[in-house]
Amino acid sequence: MDVVKVQEALKAEGLEGWLLFSFGRSNPLALEVLGLAHLHLTRRFAYLIPREGAPTLLCHAIEASLFPPLPGNRKTYHTWRGFLEGLAHLLGGMRRVALEYVPGGQIPYLSRVDGGTLDLLRGLGLELASSWPLLLLFQTWDEERLQSHRRAAAGLARAKDLALDFLRQNPEASEREVQSVLVRALEAEGLIFDHPPMVAFGKNAANPHHEPSEARLEEGAVVLLDLWAKVPGGVYADLTWMAGKRPPEAAHRAFQAVARARDEAIAFVERAYREGRYPKGFEVDQVARKVLEEEGYGPYIRHRTGHNLGEEVHGSGPHLDDLETHDLRPLVPGLAFTVEPGVYLEAFGVRTEVDVYLHPTGPEVTTPLQEAITPL
Protein backbone atom coordinates (compact mmCIF):
# COMPACT_ATOMS: atom_id res chain seq x y z
CA MET A 1 0.00 0.00 0.00
CA ASP A 2 1.65 3.18 -1.25
CA VAL A 3 -0.44 5.72 0.66
CA VAL A 4 1.36 8.70 -0.89
CA LYS A 5 0.54 7.52 -4.41
CA VAL A 6 -3.10 6.93 -3.47
CA GLN A 7 -3.33 10.39 -1.93
CA GLU A 8 -1.88 11.95 -5.07
CA ALA A 9 -4.62 10.18 -7.07
CA LEU A 10 -7.27 11.40 -4.61
CA LYS A 11 -6.13 14.99 -5.16
CA ALA A 12 -6.10 14.53 -8.94
CA GLU A 13 -9.69 13.19 -8.85
CA GLY A 14 -10.97 15.89 -6.48
CA LEU A 15 -11.77 13.33 -3.77
CA GLU A 16 -11.41 13.79 -0.02
CA GLY A 17 -11.00 10.12 0.78
CA TRP A 18 -11.26 6.49 -0.29
CA LEU A 19 -13.42 4.28 1.91
CA LEU A 20 -12.56 0.61 1.56
CA PHE A 21 -15.60 -1.04 3.14
CA SER A 22 -16.53 -4.71 3.34
CA PHE A 23 -18.86 -6.95 5.31
CA GLY A 24 -16.70 -10.02 5.74
CA ARG A 25 -15.71 -10.96 2.19
CA SER A 26 -18.43 -9.01 0.41
CA ASN A 27 -15.94 -6.63 -1.25
CA PRO A 28 -13.14 -8.69 -2.83
CA LEU A 29 -11.63 -5.54 -4.36
CA ALA A 30 -11.07 -3.97 -0.95
CA LEU A 31 -9.61 -7.25 0.33
CA GLU A 32 -7.25 -7.43 -2.65
CA VAL A 33 -6.06 -3.85 -2.31
CA LEU A 34 -5.39 -4.25 1.42
CA GLY A 35 -3.83 -7.71 1.14
CA LEU A 36 -6.61 -9.31 3.20
CA ALA A 37 -7.92 -11.87 0.71
CA HIS A 38 -6.49 -14.76 2.74
CA LEU A 39 -8.26 -13.78 5.97
CA HIS A 40 -11.51 -15.26 7.29
CA LEU A 41 -13.39 -12.08 8.13
CA THR A 42 -17.05 -12.14 9.19
CA ARG A 43 -17.75 -8.58 10.43
CA ARG A 44 -17.87 -5.13 8.88
CA PHE A 45 -14.70 -3.13 8.55
CA ALA A 46 -13.83 0.20 6.98
CA TYR A 47 -10.41 1.52 6.03
CA LEU A 48 -10.35 5.21 5.18
CA ILE A 49 -7.49 6.76 3.23
CA PRO A 50 -7.91 10.54 3.49
CA ARG A 51 -6.53 12.98 0.95
CA GLU A 52 -4.18 14.20 3.64
CA GLY A 53 -3.02 12.58 6.86
CA ALA A 54 -2.88 9.00 8.10
CA PRO A 55 -5.39 6.28 7.11
CA THR A 56 -7.57 4.65 9.77
CA LEU A 57 -8.92 1.09 10.08
CA LEU A 58 -12.25 0.63 11.87
CA CYS A 59 -12.89 -3.05 12.67
CA HIS A 60 -14.81 -5.22 15.12
CA ALA A 61 -12.94 -5.83 18.37
CA ILE A 62 -13.08 -9.62 18.09
CA GLU A 63 -11.42 -9.51 14.65
CA ALA A 64 -8.80 -6.87 15.38
CA SER A 65 -6.10 -9.50 15.89
CA LEU A 66 -6.74 -10.93 12.41
CA PHE A 67 -5.71 -7.78 10.57
CA PRO A 68 -2.03 -7.41 9.64
CA PRO A 69 -0.32 -4.08 10.27
CA LEU A 70 -1.80 -1.52 7.89
CA PRO A 71 -0.55 2.04 7.42
CA GLY A 72 -2.09 4.49 9.86
CA ASN A 73 -4.31 4.17 12.91
CA ARG A 74 -6.66 1.48 14.19
CA LYS A 75 -9.98 1.80 16.01
CA THR A 76 -12.41 -0.90 17.10
CA TYR A 77 -16.13 -1.17 17.75
CA HIS A 78 -18.29 -3.67 19.65
CA THR A 79 -21.88 -2.79 18.71
CA TRP A 80 -23.69 -1.67 15.60
CA ARG A 81 -24.17 1.74 17.19
CA GLY A 82 -20.45 1.84 17.84
CA PHE A 83 -19.77 1.08 14.19
CA LEU A 84 -22.07 3.89 13.01
CA GLU A 85 -20.52 6.35 15.45
CA GLY A 86 -17.02 5.31 14.44
CA LEU A 87 -17.84 5.63 10.75
CA ALA A 88 -19.40 9.07 11.24
CA HIS A 89 -16.31 10.19 13.16
CA LEU A 90 -13.96 8.87 10.42
CA LEU A 91 -15.86 10.69 7.68
CA GLY A 92 -16.61 13.86 9.61
CA GLY A 93 -16.02 16.96 7.53
CA MET A 94 -15.72 15.07 4.25
CA ARG A 95 -18.05 15.66 1.33
CA ARG A 96 -16.87 13.54 -1.63
CA VAL A 97 -15.60 10.01 -1.02
CA ALA A 98 -14.74 7.11 -3.34
CA LEU A 99 -15.69 3.50 -2.81
CA GLU A 100 -16.36 0.34 -4.83
CA TYR A 101 -19.51 1.57 -6.48
CA VAL A 102 -20.51 2.57 -10.02
CA PRO A 103 -23.59 4.75 -10.62
CA GLY A 104 -26.43 2.71 -12.07
CA GLY A 105 -24.47 -0.53 -11.60
CA GLN A 106 -22.93 0.00 -15.05
CA ILE A 107 -19.87 -2.08 -14.20
CA PRO A 108 -21.00 -4.84 -11.80
CA TYR A 109 -17.41 -6.07 -11.37
CA LEU A 110 -16.83 -2.86 -9.39
CA SER A 111 -20.20 -2.47 -7.63
CA ARG A 112 -19.29 -4.26 -4.39
CA VAL A 113 -20.82 -2.05 -1.70
CA ASP A 114 -24.44 -2.86 -0.87
CA GLY A 115 -27.29 -0.40 -1.38
CA GLY A 116 -28.02 -0.08 2.33
CA THR A 117 -24.49 1.06 3.05
CA LEU A 118 -24.74 3.56 0.19
CA ASP A 119 -27.93 4.90 1.82
CA LEU A 120 -26.10 5.15 5.14
CA LEU A 121 -23.20 7.10 3.66
CA ARG A 122 -25.48 9.46 1.75
CA GLY A 123 -27.36 9.99 5.01
CA LEU A 124 -24.10 11.30 6.45
CA GLY A 125 -24.15 13.99 3.76
CA LEU A 126 -21.56 12.37 1.49
CA GLU A 127 -21.34 12.52 -2.27
CA LEU A 128 -20.22 9.08 -3.48
CA ALA A 129 -17.85 8.50 -6.40
CA SER A 130 -16.53 5.33 -8.01
CA SER A 131 -13.08 4.23 -6.90
CA TRP A 132 -12.09 2.90 -10.33
CA PRO A 133 -9.40 5.59 -10.93
CA LEU A 134 -7.78 4.56 -7.64
CA LEU A 135 -8.10 0.83 -8.29
CA LEU A 136 -6.11 1.25 -11.52
CA LEU A 137 -3.06 1.80 -9.30
CA PHE A 138 -3.40 -1.81 -8.12
CA GLN A 139 -4.50 -3.41 -11.41
CA THR A 140 -1.41 -2.57 -13.44
CA TRP A 141 1.54 -4.98 -13.56
CA ASP A 142 5.14 -4.50 -12.57
CA GLU A 143 7.97 -6.30 -14.37
CA GLU A 144 7.77 -9.33 -12.08
CA ARG A 145 4.10 -9.87 -12.88
CA LEU A 146 4.70 -9.39 -16.59
CA GLN A 147 7.39 -12.06 -16.54
CA SER A 148 5.11 -14.46 -14.68
CA HIS A 149 2.51 -13.85 -17.40
CA ARG A 150 5.05 -14.55 -20.14
CA ARG A 151 5.95 -17.86 -18.51
CA ALA A 152 2.28 -18.83 -18.31
CA ALA A 153 1.65 -17.77 -21.92
CA ALA A 154 4.53 -19.91 -23.17
CA GLY A 155 3.19 -22.87 -21.19
CA LEU A 156 -0.29 -22.45 -22.69
CA ALA A 157 1.14 -22.43 -26.21
CA ARG A 158 3.08 -25.66 -25.59
CA ALA A 159 0.04 -27.33 -24.02
CA LYS A 160 -2.08 -26.31 -27.01
CA ASP A 161 0.44 -27.87 -29.40
CA LEU A 162 0.42 -31.14 -27.42
CA ALA A 163 -3.38 -31.26 -27.62
CA LEU A 164 -3.32 -30.74 -31.38
CA ASP A 165 -0.71 -33.49 -31.78
CA PHE A 166 -2.88 -35.80 -29.67
CA LEU A 167 -5.88 -35.11 -31.93
CA ARG A 168 -3.85 -35.87 -35.04
CA GLN A 169 -2.77 -39.19 -33.55
CA ASN A 170 -6.24 -39.94 -32.13
CA PRO A 171 -8.68 -38.58 -34.71
CA GLU A 172 -11.74 -39.91 -32.86
CA ALA A 173 -10.77 -38.70 -29.40
CA SER A 174 -13.41 -37.31 -27.04
CA GLU A 175 -13.57 -33.79 -25.65
CA ARG A 176 -12.76 -35.06 -22.17
CA GLU A 177 -9.75 -37.00 -23.40
CA VAL A 178 -8.34 -33.86 -24.99
CA GLN A 179 -9.12 -31.89 -21.83
CA SER A 180 -7.11 -34.46 -19.83
CA VAL A 181 -4.15 -33.98 -22.18
CA LEU A 182 -4.30 -30.23 -21.61
CA VAL A 183 -4.57 -30.59 -17.83
CA ARG A 184 -1.54 -32.88 -17.67
CA ALA A 185 0.44 -30.56 -19.94
CA LEU A 186 -0.34 -27.48 -17.84
CA GLU A 187 0.54 -29.30 -14.62
CA ALA A 188 3.81 -30.44 -16.18
CA GLU A 189 4.56 -26.76 -16.90
CA GLY A 190 4.10 -25.97 -13.20
CA LEU A 191 0.98 -23.92 -13.91
CA ILE A 192 -2.22 -23.71 -11.88
CA PHE A 193 -5.77 -22.76 -12.88
CA ASP A 194 -9.17 -22.21 -11.31
CA HIS A 195 -11.00 -24.53 -13.72
CA PRO A 196 -9.87 -27.15 -16.26
CA PRO A 197 -9.59 -26.05 -19.91
CA MET A 198 -12.56 -26.03 -22.26
CA VAL A 199 -12.66 -28.35 -25.26
CA ALA A 200 -15.60 -28.22 -27.68
CA PHE A 201 -16.23 -30.10 -30.94
CA GLY A 202 -18.65 -29.13 -33.71
CA LYS A 203 -21.93 -27.65 -32.50
CA ASN A 204 -20.68 -27.73 -28.91
CA ALA A 205 -18.30 -24.92 -29.88
CA ALA A 206 -21.41 -22.76 -30.37
CA ASN A 207 -21.69 -22.63 -26.56
CA PRO A 208 -19.02 -20.24 -25.19
CA HIS A 209 -19.21 -21.96 -21.77
CA HIS A 210 -19.51 -25.56 -22.92
CA GLU A 211 -18.53 -28.25 -20.42
CA PRO A 212 -16.43 -30.98 -22.14
CA SER A 213 -18.30 -34.25 -22.64
CA GLU A 214 -17.77 -37.69 -24.16
CA ALA A 215 -18.58 -36.26 -27.61
CA ARG A 216 -16.05 -37.50 -30.17
CA LEU A 217 -14.50 -35.63 -33.05
CA GLU A 218 -16.33 -36.17 -36.32
CA GLU A 219 -15.59 -35.34 -39.93
CA GLY A 220 -16.35 -31.70 -40.74
CA ALA A 221 -16.25 -30.51 -37.13
CA VAL A 222 -14.39 -27.55 -35.68
CA VAL A 223 -12.36 -27.87 -32.47
CA LEU A 224 -12.26 -25.05 -29.95
CA LEU A 225 -9.56 -25.14 -27.25
CA ASP A 226 -9.75 -22.55 -24.48
CA LEU A 227 -7.09 -22.74 -21.75
CA TRP A 228 -5.91 -20.39 -19.02
CA ALA A 229 -3.35 -20.71 -16.25
CA LYS A 230 -0.74 -18.92 -14.15
CA VAL A 231 2.39 -19.67 -12.19
CA PRO A 232 1.73 -19.85 -8.43
CA GLY A 233 1.66 -16.30 -7.11
CA GLY A 234 1.62 -14.83 -10.63
CA VAL A 235 -0.95 -13.48 -13.07
CA TYR A 236 -2.95 -15.31 -15.69
CA ALA A 237 -2.50 -15.93 -19.39
CA ASP A 238 -5.51 -16.98 -21.49
CA LEU A 239 -5.59 -18.51 -24.99
CA THR A 240 -8.22 -19.83 -27.41
CA TRP A 241 -7.24 -21.81 -30.49
CA MET A 242 -9.35 -23.17 -33.34
CA ALA A 243 -8.68 -26.40 -35.25
CA GLY A 244 -10.83 -28.58 -37.43
CA LYS A 245 -11.27 -31.90 -39.18
CA ARG A 246 -12.04 -30.54 -42.65
CA PRO A 247 -14.64 -28.04 -41.34
CA PRO A 248 -17.06 -26.36 -43.77
CA GLU A 249 -16.15 -23.24 -45.69
CA ALA A 250 -18.62 -21.31 -43.53
CA ALA A 251 -16.43 -21.97 -40.49
CA HIS A 252 -13.34 -20.68 -42.30
CA ARG A 253 -15.21 -17.51 -43.35
CA ALA A 254 -16.41 -16.95 -39.79
CA PHE A 255 -12.91 -17.41 -38.43
CA GLN A 256 -11.49 -14.87 -40.86
CA ALA A 257 -14.13 -12.41 -39.65
CA VAL A 258 -13.22 -12.83 -35.97
CA ALA A 259 -9.52 -12.59 -36.84
CA ARG A 260 -10.15 -9.27 -38.62
CA ALA A 261 -12.16 -8.05 -35.63
CA ARG A 262 -9.26 -8.99 -33.33
CA ASP A 263 -6.70 -7.25 -35.51
CA GLU A 264 -8.81 -4.10 -35.89
CA ALA A 265 -9.24 -3.91 -32.12
CA ILE A 266 -5.49 -4.15 -31.51
CA ALA A 267 -4.77 -1.63 -34.29
CA PHE A 268 -7.26 0.80 -32.73
CA VAL A 269 -5.39 0.66 -29.41
CA GLU A 270 -2.07 1.17 -31.24
CA ARG A 271 -3.40 4.26 -33.04
CA ALA A 272 -4.79 5.72 -29.84
CA TYR A 273 -1.42 5.38 -28.10
CA ARG A 274 0.35 7.00 -31.07
CA GLU A 275 -2.12 9.89 -30.77
CA GLY A 276 -1.26 10.27 -27.08
CA ARG A 277 -4.51 9.05 -25.57
CA TYR A 278 -5.68 5.98 -23.68
CA PRO A 279 -8.71 4.33 -25.31
CA LYS A 280 -11.59 3.20 -23.14
CA GLY A 281 -12.69 -0.41 -22.87
CA PHE A 282 -16.07 0.16 -24.51
CA GLU A 283 -14.46 1.85 -27.52
CA VAL A 284 -12.34 -1.19 -28.35
CA ASP A 285 -15.37 -3.46 -28.06
CA GLN A 286 -17.29 -1.25 -30.47
CA VAL A 287 -14.48 -1.45 -33.04
CA ALA A 288 -14.35 -5.25 -32.96
CA ARG A 289 -18.11 -5.74 -33.04
CA LYS A 290 -18.50 -3.33 -35.95
CA VAL A 291 -16.34 -5.65 -38.08
CA LEU A 292 -18.50 -8.65 -37.21
CA GLU A 293 -21.76 -6.79 -37.68
CA GLU A 294 -20.71 -5.56 -41.12
CA GLU A 295 -19.93 -9.18 -42.06
CA GLY A 296 -23.45 -10.20 -41.01
CA TYR A 297 -22.47 -11.93 -37.76
CA GLY A 298 -24.10 -9.43 -35.39
CA PRO A 299 -26.87 -11.82 -34.24
CA TYR A 300 -24.26 -14.45 -33.35
CA ILE A 301 -22.17 -12.37 -30.92
CA ARG A 302 -22.65 -13.70 -27.38
CA HIS A 303 -20.05 -11.90 -25.28
CA ARG A 304 -17.77 -8.88 -24.94
CA THR A 305 -14.56 -8.55 -26.93
CA GLY A 306 -12.18 -9.11 -24.01
CA HIS A 307 -11.57 -9.10 -20.27
CA ASN A 308 -8.92 -7.87 -17.89
CA LEU A 309 -6.18 -10.25 -16.74
CA GLY A 310 -4.87 -10.37 -13.19
CA GLU A 311 -4.43 -12.79 -10.32
CA GLU A 312 -7.84 -14.07 -11.41
CA VAL A 313 -8.31 -14.99 -15.04
CA HIS A 314 -11.18 -12.49 -15.23
CA GLY A 315 -9.43 -9.64 -13.47
CA SER A 316 -11.10 -6.61 -11.91
CA GLY A 317 -9.52 -4.06 -14.26
CA PRO A 318 -10.98 -2.59 -17.47
CA HIS A 319 -12.71 -4.97 -19.87
CA LEU A 320 -13.25 -4.51 -23.60
CA ASP A 321 -16.98 -4.27 -23.23
CA ASP A 322 -19.91 -2.25 -24.52
CA LEU A 323 -22.13 -5.31 -24.91
CA GLU A 324 -22.62 -6.80 -21.46
CA THR A 325 -21.61 -3.61 -19.60
CA HIS A 326 -20.51 -0.11 -20.55
CA ASP A 327 -16.88 -0.13 -19.44
CA LEU A 328 -15.73 3.47 -19.47
CA ARG A 329 -12.34 2.85 -17.84
CA PRO A 330 -9.21 3.82 -19.79
CA LEU A 331 -6.65 1.24 -20.92
CA VAL A 332 -3.59 2.71 -19.24
CA PRO A 333 0.01 1.42 -19.41
CA GLY A 334 0.62 -1.60 -17.20
CA LEU A 335 -2.77 -3.20 -17.81
CA ALA A 336 -3.26 -6.53 -19.57
CA PHE A 337 -6.36 -7.94 -21.21
CA THR A 338 -7.61 -10.49 -23.71
CA VAL A 339 -8.90 -9.72 -27.20
CA GLU A 340 -11.27 -12.57 -28.01
CA PRO A 341 -14.05 -11.87 -30.49
CA GLY A 342 -16.21 -14.86 -31.32
CA VAL A 343 -19.36 -15.77 -33.23
CA TYR A 344 -21.61 -18.68 -32.35
CA LEU A 345 -23.86 -20.12 -35.04
CA GLU A 346 -26.15 -23.13 -34.66
CA ALA A 347 -23.77 -25.65 -36.28
CA PHE A 348 -20.48 -24.33 -34.87
CA GLY A 349 -18.77 -21.51 -33.04
CA VAL A 350 -15.41 -19.86 -33.68
CA ARG A 351 -13.29 -17.61 -31.51
CA THR A 352 -9.76 -16.25 -31.56
CA GLU A 353 -8.13 -15.08 -28.34
CA VAL A 354 -4.84 -13.36 -27.65
CA ASP A 355 -3.44 -11.56 -24.62
CA VAL A 356 -2.25 -7.95 -24.79
CA TYR A 357 0.01 -6.06 -22.38
CA LEU A 358 0.16 -2.26 -22.55
CA HIS A 359 3.59 -0.65 -22.48
CA PRO A 360 3.88 3.15 -22.30
CA THR A 361 4.52 3.05 -26.05
CA GLY A 362 1.54 0.81 -26.87
CA PRO A 363 0.24 -2.76 -26.95
CA GLU A 364 2.26 -5.98 -27.10
CA VAL A 365 0.55 -9.25 -28.05
CA THR A 366 2.02 -11.83 -25.67
CA THR A 367 0.40 -15.03 -27.00
CA PRO A 368 0.42 -16.70 -30.45
CA LEU A 369 -1.68 -14.91 -33.08
CA GLN A 370 -3.73 -17.43 -35.06
CA GLU A 371 -4.35 -16.56 -38.71
CA ALA A 372 -6.43 -19.55 -39.87
CA ILE A 373 -8.13 -22.66 -38.49
CA THR A 374 -5.47 -25.32 -37.87
CA PRO A 375 -6.15 -28.44 -39.97
CA LEU A 376 -6.14 -31.85 -38.26
RAVENSUL-V483478 format. One record per backbone hydrogen bond with DSSP energy under -0.5 kcal/mol. CO is the residue of the C=O (numbers start at 1). NH is the residue of the N-H. If there is no record, write none. Layout:
<<CO	NH> <CO	NH>>
//
This chain:
<<1	3> <2	6> <3	7> <4	8> <5	9> <6	10> <7	11> <8	12> <9	13> <10	14> <10	15> <11	14> <16	51> <17	98> <18	20> <18	49> <19	21> <20	47> <22	24> <22	45> <23	26> <26	28> <27	31> <28	32> <29	33> <30	34> <31	35> <31	36> <31	37> <32	35> <36	39> <39	41> <43	24> <44	60> <45	22> <46	48> <46	58> <47	20> <47	49> <48	50> <48	56> <49	18> <55	73> <56	48> <57	59> <57	75> <58	46> <59	77> <60	63> <60	64> <61	64> <63	66> <63	67> <64	67> <73	57> <75	59> <77	61> <79	83> <80	84> <81	85> <82	86> <83	87> <84	88> <85	89> <86	90> <87	91> <88	92> <89	92> <91	94> <95	127> <96	16> <96	17> <97	129> <98	19> <99	101> <99	131> <100	112> <100	113> <102	105> <103	106> <106	108> <106	326> <107	110> <107	111> <110	112> <114	118> <115	119> <116	120> <117	121> <118	122> <119	123> <120	124> <121	124> <121	126> <122	125> <126	128> <127	97> <129	99> <131	134> <131	135> <132	136> <134	137> <135	138> <135	139> <136	140> <142	146> <143	147> <144	148> <145	149> <146	150> <147	151> <148	152> <149	153> <150	154> <151	155> <152	156> <153	157> <154	158> <155	159> <156	160> <157	161> <158	162> <159	163> <160	164> <161	165> <162	166> <163	167> <164	168> <165	169> <166	170> <170	173> <173	217> <174	178> <175	179> <176	180> <177	181> <178	182> <179	183> <180	184> <181	185> <182	186> <183	187> <184	188> <185	189> <186	191> <187	190> <190	232> <192	230> <198	226> <200	224> <201	204> <202	205> <202	349> <203	206> <204	207> <206	208> <207	210> <210	212> <213	176> <215	175> <218	221> <220	248> <221	245> <222	202> <223	225> <223	243> <224	200> <225	241> <226	198> <227	239> <229	237> <230	192> <231	234> <237	229> <239	227> <240	353> <241	225> <242	374> <243	223> <244	246> <244	376> <245	220> <248	251> <248	252> <249	253> <250	254> <251	255> <252	256> <253	257> <254	258> <255	259> <256	260> <257	261> <258	262> <259	263> <260	264> <261	265> <262	266> <263	267> <264	268> <265	269> <266	270> <267	271> <268	272> <269	273> <270	274> <271	275> <272	277> <273	276> <277	279> <279	331> <280	283> <280	284> <281	285> <282	286> <283	287> <284	288> <285	289> <286	290> <287	291> <288	292> <289	293> <290	294> <291	295> <292	297> <293	296> <297	300> <298	301> <300	344> <305	340> <306	320> <307	338> <308	315> <310	236> <312	310> <313	315> <319	321> <320	305> <320	306> <321	327> <325	327> <326	328> <327	282> <329	281> <330	332> <332	335> <334	141> <335	358> <336	309> <337	356> <339	354> <341	352> <343	345> <343	350> <348	345> <350	343> <353	240> <354	339> <355	366> <355	367> <356	337> <357	359> <357	364> <358	334> <359	362> <362	359> <364	357> <364	366> <368	370> <374	244>>
//
